[in-house]
Amino acid sequence: MTEVLKTREGRRIAFNRVPGQGPGVVFLGGFKSDMQGTKAVFLEEWARREGRAFLRFDYSGHGESEGAFEDGAIGDWFLDARAVIEELTEGPQVLVGSSMGGWISLLVARAMSERVAGLVTIAAAPDFTEQGFWAGFDAEARERLLRDGRLELPSEYGDEPYVITRRLIEEGRDQLVMNQPLSLPFPVRFLQGTADEDVPVDWATALLNHAEGPDMRLLLVKGADHRFSTPDCLAAIVTAIDEVSGR
């Protein structure tokens, strides 16, 4: 059953929560995705069977949460994630971050590592506003973005285009994690498909090499795409959660 949390910033965040044993699992979705996606729903069903506490939610401007997507930026969505973890969970949690959710989970880990029992990322996209969007724009696109405040990019995941705002790019520079030390003092599993056309494999290896921690591994799944939602991929996510949970 979907409920709503009002954050300190006044945003109304939709969430689904399953009670159970800890450490709880929190799913953090991707850019313009929502908590009804295949991985989020699969993990909730898995958590119910296993008696594990589980939480999935929509960032502001995503899914069932209030707000316009175009008004949001990485820092806003990080604050949404921090709010739901602080208000709706107890004790250290296993964070499962997909794509942009991988970046958000790294921001959460940096800000409140005492609340993180373990981390699983799926095609993590840290700093993608800078090393993905901005780096990939030609001079004309950059000029248009700065002049008009927005660009529309085609999406392979829906009929509506991605709207990239000037604020998304500029605010994202305040949230970068690959330009400074990144300590992850808990078990970490990075999952990445070799056929991912949105997040290159070398982003995964760069993250592995950049982060510091006592128990960190990268799993490459040959032929898996960005969705990472085949039965074998979903099983790999569960295995990773069990590993970082010490189960």
N, C-alpha and C positions, 0 to 999 in steps of 0.2 A: 504494500500500500504506500503510495507516494505521500510524503509529508513535506512541510516547508519550514526552513530555518531562516529567521531574519538576522542578518549579520550586523556587527557594529557599524558598518558602512551604510546600513539601511537596505542592503540587497536581500531579496527573497530567493533562497536557494532550495530547489526541489531535491529531495533525496529519498532513497529506499534503504531501510536498515533491517538487518536480520540479527536477532539476539543469538548469542552462543558463547562458546568458550574462546579464550584468547590464545595467542595474540590475534586480535581481530585483523581483518583484511579490508583495506580501503582501495577501491578502484578509481583511478584518475584518468579520464578519457582524453581524447585528442582534440585537435583544432576543429571547431565547428561540428564535433560529434556530440553524442548524447548518451545517457545512461541506459538507453534501450538497445544499444549495440550488441552484437553477438557475444563478444568477450565478457562484457559486463553482466549480461543475463546468464550466460553459462556459469560464470563464477558464483553468482548468487545461488543458482540451483545446486552447484557443488557444495557451497557453504551450508545450505540447508541440510543436505544429506549428511555432511560431516559434523554438524553441530557447531560450526565455526561462526563467530561473529563476523558480520560483513556489512559494508557500507558502499553504496554507489550514489553519485550525485551529478547534477548538471551545474557547470559554471554559469555565472550570470551571462545572459544573452545566448545561452545554449539550451536546447531541449525545452523542458517545462519550467525552467527558472525565468524570473523576470529580467527585463532589460533587452536592449538591442545589441546584437552581436557586434555591429560596427562601432559601438561605443566602448567596447572592452579592449583590454591589453593584458600582457602577461602578468604584470603586477597585480591587476584586479583579480585575475583568476587564481593566482597564488594566494591572495587574501581569502578568497572563497574557500579554497582547499584547507587553509589553516583553520578557518572558522569551523568548518564541519568536523575536522579532526579534534579540535579543542572542545567543541560543544557536544558532539554526538558520540564520541568514543572514550574509552577508559584504558589507560595504560599504553604501553608501546604497541604500535600497529605495524603490520606488514603492508607497505605501500606497493601497489601494482600500477605503474604508470605507462600508458600507451601513447607513443608518438609525442605530441606536446605534453601529455601527462607525464612522460618521462622527465621532461624539463621541469615541470611543476613539482614533481616529487623530489627532484634534486634541490629545488629551492626550499621545500618543506624540510628536507633533511638538514640543510644548512642552517635553517632558522630554529629548528626544534628537534635536534637529533635525539634528545632523551625520550621522545615519543615515537621513535622509529625502531622497531624490532628487526626489520629486514627490508630489503628493497628488491623488487623485480621490475625491470623495464622491458618494454616490448617496442622495438624500433624507436628507441629514445631519440628525440630531436632537440637536444639542448641548443640554445642560441640560434634556432632556425630562422628567426626574423632577420638576423644579421648574416649568418653564413649560408642561408638558403635563399630567402626572398631578396634582400638588399644586394647581396653578392651576385645574384642571378639577373638583376635588372640591368638593362642597357642604359646609356646616358639619357635617352628620350623618356624611358619609363621612370627613371629617377626624377627627372625634371617635372614630369606630369604629376607624380605623386606629391612632390614638394609644393607644386603650384596649386593643385586641385584638392589635396588632402586625402586622396583615395585613388586606388586602382581596382579594377575588376579583373580577376583571373578565372579562366575556366576551371571547373572542378570535375574530376572523374567520379566523384562520389554522390553527385546529385545534379539536378537541373539548374539550380541557382549557382551563380559564380561565387568564388571567394572574393570578399571585399577586403583589400589590404589598405589600412589607413596609415597616414603619416604618423599618427600617435602610436599605433602598434609598433612601427619600426623604431621610433625615437624612444618610447618608454621601454621597449625591449632591451635597449642598450644599458639600462639601469639594472637589468636582471641577469646579465650574462654570467655563466658559470665556468666557461672554458678558458677564460682569460685571467684566472686567479686560482689559488690552491683550492682543491675540493676534497674534503675529508669525509669518508663514508665509514664510520667506525662500527659497522654491523655487517652481517652477511649480505652480499649483493650478487644478483644474477642479471646479466644483460642478455636479452634474447633478440636475435636479429635474423631476418630472412635474407638469403643471398639474391633473391629476385625482386627485392624491394626497390621500386622506381621512385619513391618519395624520399626515403632516408637511405643514403648510400652506406654500404658496409664500412667504408673507411671512417664514417662518423662513429660507428660502434667501437672500432678499434682505437680511435682517438680518445674516446671517453674512457675506455679501459686503461689506456696508457696514462691518461691525465689524472684520474681519480686515485686517491690513496685510501687503502683499507686493508684489514687483516684477512678478509675472505671474499674474494671478488673473482667472478668467472664470466666469460662470454661464451654463449652458445649460438653458433651459426647453424641455421636450418637450411639446407640446400633446397632451392626452388621455392621457398616460402616468399609470399609477397607482403605488401605493407599491411594488409588486413590481418595476417597471422591468425586465421580463424578456422583452418582445417582441423579435423579431429586430432591429428598428430600435433599440431601447433597448440591447440587447447590443452592437450595432455601435457605438453612441455611446460606450459604456464603453471599448471597444478603442481608438477614435479618441482619446479623452481620455488613455488610458495612453500611447499613442504620442506625443502632444503633450507631456506632462510629462516623457517620457523623452528628448525631443529627437530623436525618430525621425520 
